[in-house]
């Protein structure tokens, strides 16, 4: 649901104040949304991403520069590969979609590749929706949308997303295409990278489903366009620059992402709880900036190191506090109400904790076994 005008305007003004005067907003992309959905309890990331704060610059200003992100070489290589895949009106890309996802359809030829140029993200979003409406009204042909723009409401704030491509099949179905520069070796790729791509594609699918629902409502009794839950992942084959593709079922990732995004605390609620005058501008003095960042609670886990620019800063703070989250989410889940390493050690030594607590009992049993093992080793 879009925000009412007055509330939406006030929130945008508040978020602009949090970024700092004259600081442009950094767009919230699908990669960031997938990472945010993987850690929905982190209010710090939610407000920084919602306000469009450049977390890379913020991390450097805090003295914990980020190593997160792609190198310039990887970006250049990825752009060159994407251009190759989409050459000649996307002929190779459409051939791969037909081969991997829709063999029963007529082979793609003379596909529509509409111009999606428009002013600003809102204009591009409207233009994309117009072309999807046009394709839905005239089924039977292939349509390739190159870098369409989609909008998704996230915790009360719109996020504008740009998939590599969306293909409209002759039967009217919509498929998300993700083009990545990591290789498919003997038909398979790094599972971690495929998983990250699937989570990113799931965000695009959720945004497309909102568009499909609106078009379905406009068409009265006619069914809404189908957003396919098998996406096409296109990567270089082996160590060449030739494209290869794999169909990836993202139903699980879509369900998890939808559930996690629904759990996010609304951004205006987080903003309202901040002290008056809070600002995250990297131009502020380090002490003032640190206080501003620390005024928002974070939920650090080791997984943040591969997904968030502020991970090194949050890890340092978590270690200073002795938080058990630095040991990972599975360990944190096993320890129940014990939230610091000092509490865990005290419980293991029998100095604190409820003996009837399963976590405390397990720690004491483990400590006793360790003591027995050390005693036996010293004999």
C-alpha positions in Angstrom: 0.0 0.0 0.0 1.4 3.4 -0.9 1.7 5.9 2.0 -0.9 8.7 2.3 0.5 11.9 0.8 1.0 13.8 4.1 2.5 10.9 6.0 4.7 9.9 3.1 5.9 13.5 2.6 6.8 13.8 6.3 8.6 10.5 6.2 10.6 11.5 3.2 11.6 14.8 4.9 12.6 12.9 8.0 14.8 10.4 6.0 16.4 13.3 4.2 17.3 14.8 7.6 18.9 11.5 8.6 21.0 11.4 5.5 22.3 14.9 6.1 21.8 18.2 4.2 22.3 18.0 0.5 23.3 14.3 0.6 21.7 12.4 -2.3 19.9 9.2 -1.4 21.5 5.9 -2.4 19.0 3.7 -4.2 17.9 0.5 -2.4 18.6 -2.3 -4.9 17.5 -6.0 -4.9 20.9 -7.1 -3.5 20.5 -4.9 -0.5 16.9 -5.9 -0.1 17.8 -9.6 -0.1 20.4 -9.0 2.6 18.0 -6.9 4.6 15.4 -9.7 4.4 18.0 -12.2 5.6 18.4 -10.1 8.8 15.0 -8.6 9.5 15.8 -7.9 13.1 18.5 -5.3 12.3 16.9 -1.9 12.8 20.2 -0.2 12.0 20.4 -1.6 8.5 16.7 -1.0 7.9 16.8 2.7 8.8 20.1 3.3 6.9 18.9 1.6 3.8 15.5 3.2 4.1 17.0 6.6 4.4 19.3 6.0 1.4 22.5 6.4 3.4 25.7 5.4 1.6 26.9 2.7 4.0 30.3 2.4 2.3 31.1 6.1 3.0 29.6 5.8 6.5 31.8 2.7 7.3 35.0 4.6 6.2 34.0 7.7 8.3 33.6 5.4 11.3 37.1 4.0 10.9 35.9 0.5 9.8 36.2 0.6 6.0 34.2 -2.1 4.2 35.7 -4.8 2.0 32.2 -5.6 0.8 31.2 -5.2 -2.9 32.5 -6.0 -6.3 35.8 -4.9 -7.7 35.9 -2.5 -10.7 37.4 -5.3 -12.7 34.5 -7.6 -11.9 32.0 -4.9 -12.7 33.6 -4.2 -16.1 33.7 -7.9 -16.9 30.1 -8.4 -15.9 28.9 -5.5 -18.0 30.8 -6.8 -21.0 29.3 -10.2 -20.6 25.8 -8.8 -20.2 26.2 -6.8 -23.4 27.2 -9.9 -25.2 24.2 -11.9 -24.0 21.8 -9.1 -25.0 23.4 -8.4 -28.4 21.3 -8.5 -31.6 18.1 -7.6 -29.8 18.6 -10.2 -27.1 18.5 -13.1 -29.6 20.8 -15.3 -27.6 19.1 -14.5 -24.3 15.7 -15.4 -25.8 17.0 -18.6 -27.3 18.2 -19.6 -23.8 14.8 -18.8 -22.2 13.1 -20.9 -24.9 15.5 -23.8 -24.5 15.5 -23.9 -20.7 12.0 -22.7 -19.8 9.5 -22.9 -22.6 10.4 -25.5 -25.3 6.7 -25.9 -26.1 6.4 -22.3 -27.4 7.3 -21.1 -30.8 11.0 -20.3 -31.1 11.6 -16.6 -30.5 11.9 -14.4 -33.6 11.2 -10.7 -34.1 10.7 -10.3 -30.4 9.5 -6.9 -29.1 12.3 -5.0 -27.3 10.5 -1.8 -26.2 12.3 1.4 -25.2 11.9 1.8 -21.4 13.6 5.2 -21.3 11.8 7.7 -19.0 12.7 10.4 -16.5 13.5 9.3 -12.9 12.7 6.0 -11.3 9.0 6.7 -11.0 8.8 7.4 -14.7 10.7 4.3 -15.6 8.5 2.3 -13.3 5.4 3.6 -15.0 6.9 3.0 -18.4 7.8 -0.6 -17.5 4.2 -1.2 -16.2 2.8 0.2 -19.5 4.9 -2.2 -21.6 3.9 -5.1 -19.4 0.3 -4.1 -19.8 0.8 -3.9 -23.6 2.4 -7.4 -23.7 -0.5 -8.8 -21.6 -3.0 -7.3 -24.0 -1.4 -8.9 -27.1 -0.3 -12.5 -26.2 1.3 -14.8 -28.7 4.6 -13.0 -29.1 7.9 -12.8 -27.2 8.8 -9.5 -25.5 12.1 -8.7 -23.9 12.3 -5.9 -21.3 15.9 -4.8 -20.9 16.6 -3.3 -17.5 13.0 -2.6 -16.5 12.3 -0.7 -13.3 10.0 -2.2 -10.7 8.8 -0.7 -7.4 8.3 -2.7 -4.1 7.0 -1.3 -0.8 9.4 -2.2 1.9 8.6 -1.3 5.5 6.5 1.7 4.4 9.1 3.1 1.9 9.2 2.4 -1.8 12.3 0.6 -3.2 13.0 0.9 -7.0 14.5 -2.3 -8.4 16.2 -3.0 -11.8 16.4 -6.6 -12.9 18.8 -7.5 -15.7 15.8 -8.5 -17.9 12.2 -9.6 -17.8 10.9 -11.8 -20.6 7.2 -12.1 -21.5 6.4 -15.5 -23.0 3.9 -16.1 -25.9 1.4 -17.5 -23.3 1.6 -14.2 -21.3 3.9 -15.5 -18.5 6.7 -13.4 -17.1 10.2 -14.7 -16.3 13.0 -12.9 -14.5 16.5 -13.2 -16.0 19.6 -12.8 -13.9 22.9 -12.4 -15.7 26.0 -13.0 -13.6 29.7 -13.1 -14.3 30.6 -16.1 -12.2 31.1 -19.3 -14.3 29.0 -22.4 -14.8 31.6 -25.2 -14.6 30.3 -28.4 -16.2 26.8 -27.1 -15.9 26.9 -26.1 -12.2 28.1 -23.0 -10.3 29.2 -22.1 -6.8 26.1 -22.9 -4.6 26.6 -19.9 -2.4 26.6 -17.6 -5.5 23.6 -19.3 -7.0 21.8 -18.9 -3.7 22.6 -15.2 -3.5 21.4 -14.8 -7.1 18.2 -16.7 -6.3 17.4 -14.5 -3.3 18.0 -11.4 -5.4 15.7 -12.8 -8.2 13.0 -13.5 -5.5 12.9 -9.8 -4.7 12.2 -9.1 -8.4 9.5 -11.8 -8.5 7.7 -10.2 -5.5 7.8 -6.8 -7.2 6.5 -8.3 -10.5 3.7 -10.1 -8.6 2.5 -6.7 -7.4 2.4 -5.4 -11.0 0.6 -8.6 -12.1 -2.0 -8.2 -9.3 -2.8 -4.6 -10.5 -3.1 -5.7 -14.1 -5.4 -8.5 -13.1 -7.6 -6.1 -11.2 -7.8 -3.9 -14.2 -8.9 -6.8 -16.5 -12.0 -7.7 -14.5 -12.7 -11.4 -14.6 -9.6 -12.2 -16.8 -6.8 -13.9 -14.9 -3.7 -11.9 -13.9 -0.5 -12.5 -15.8 1.5 -15.4 -14.3 4.9 -14.6 -12.8 6.9 -17.7 -13.2 8.8 -19.0 -10.1 11.6 -20.5 -12.2 14.0 -17.8 -13.2 16.8 -18.0 -15.8 20.4 -17.7 -14.5 22.8 -16.8 -17.3 26.6 -17.2 -16.7 29.8 -17.7 -18.7 30.3 -21.3 -19.7 33.4 -22.8 -18.0 36.3 -20.3 -18.5 35.0 -18.8 -21.7 32.9 -15.7 -22.4 30.2 -17.8 -24.1 26.8 -17.7 -22.3 25.3 -20.7 -20.6 22.0 -20.9 -18.6 20.3 -22.7 -15.9 16.7 -22.7 -14.7 16.5 -22.0 -11.0 13.4 -22.7 -8.9 13.1 -19.8 -6.4 9.8 -20.7 -4.7 11.5 -21.3 -1.4 13.6 -18.1 -1.6 10.5 -16.1 -2.6 8.5 -17.4 0.4 11.3 -16.7 2.8 11.9 -13.2 1.4 8.2 -12.3 1.5 7.9 -13.5 5.1 11.1 -11.7 6.2 10.1 -8.4 4.5 6.7 -8.5 6.2 8.5 -8.8 9.6 10.6 -5.7 9.1 9.8 -2.9 11.5 8.3 0.0 9.7 10.9 2.6 8.9 8.9 5.5 10.4 8.6 3.6 13.7 12.4 3.3 13.9 12.9 7.0 12.8 10.4 8.2 15.5 12.4 6.4 18.2 15.7 8.2 17.3 16.9 11.1 19.4 16.1 14.6 17.9 18.8 15.8 15.5 20.2 12.3 14.7 22.1 12.4 11.4 24.2 9.9 9.6 26.1 12.2 7.3 29.7 11.0 6.8 30.8 14.6 7.0 30.1 14.7 10.8 32.8 14.4 13.4 33.7 10.8 14.1 32.5 11.0 17.7 29.1 12.5 16.8 28.7 10.1 13.9 29.5 7.0 16.1 26.9 8.2 18.6 24.3 8.5 15.9 24.9 5.0 14.6 25.0 3.5 18.0 21.6 5.0 18.8 20.0 2.4 16.5 20.2 -1.2 17.7 22.0 -3.7 15.4 21.6 -7.4 15.1 25.1 -8.6 14.1 25.9 -12.1 12.9 29.0 -13.4 11.0 26.8 -13.7 7.9 26.8 -9.9 7.8 30.4 -9.9 6.7 29.4 -10.9 3.2 26.3 -8.8 2.9 26.7 -5.4 4.8 29.1 -2.6 4.5 28.9 -1.8 8.2 29.7 -5.4 9.3 33.3 -4.7 10.5 32.0 -1.8 12.7 29.2 -3.9 14.1 31.5 -6.9 14.7 33.9 -4.7 16.7 31.1 -3.4 18.9 29.7 -6.9 19.3 33.0 -8.2 20.4 33.5 -5.3 22.9 30.2 -6.2 24.4 31.0 -9.9 24.5 27.8 -10.7 22.6 27.3 -14.3 21.7 26.0 -13.3 18.3 29.6 -13.0 17.2 29.7 -16.8 17.4 26.9 -17.2 14.8 23.1 -17.5 14.8 23.0 -21.3 15.5 25.1 -20.8 18.7 23.0 -17.9 19.7 19.8 -19.9 19.3 21.2 -22.8 21.4 22.1 -20.4 24.3 18.6 -19.2 25.0 18.6 -16.3 27.5 22.4 -16.2 27.8 23.3 -13.2 25.6 27.0 -12.5 26.5 30.1 -14.7 26.6 30.6 -13.8 30.2 27.2 -15.1 31.1 27.9 -18.3 29.2 31.2 -18.9 31.1 29.6 -18.1 34.4 26.8 -20.5 33.8 29.3 -23.2 32.7 31.3 -22.7 36.0 28.2 -22.9 38.1 28.4 -19.3 39.2 25.2 -18.1 37.6 22.1 -19.3 35.7 19.1 -21.5 36.5 20.1 -25.2 36.8 16.8 -26.1 35.3 17.5 -24.1 32.1 18.4 -26.6 29.4 21.1 -24.3 28.0 22.7 -23.9 31.5 22.5 -27.6 32.2 24.2 -28.4 28.9 27.0 -25.9 29.5 27.7 -27.4 33.0 27.7 -30.9 31.6 30.1 -29.8 28.9 32.3 -28.1 31.4 32.3 -31.2 33.6 33.2 -33.5 30.6 36.0 -31.1 29.6 37.4 -31.1 33.2 37.4 -35.0 33.2 39.1 -35.1 29.8 41.8 -32.7 31.0 42.4 -34.6 34.2 42.7 -37.9 32.3 45.1 -36.4 29.9 47.4 -35.2 32.7 47.7 -38.6 34.4 
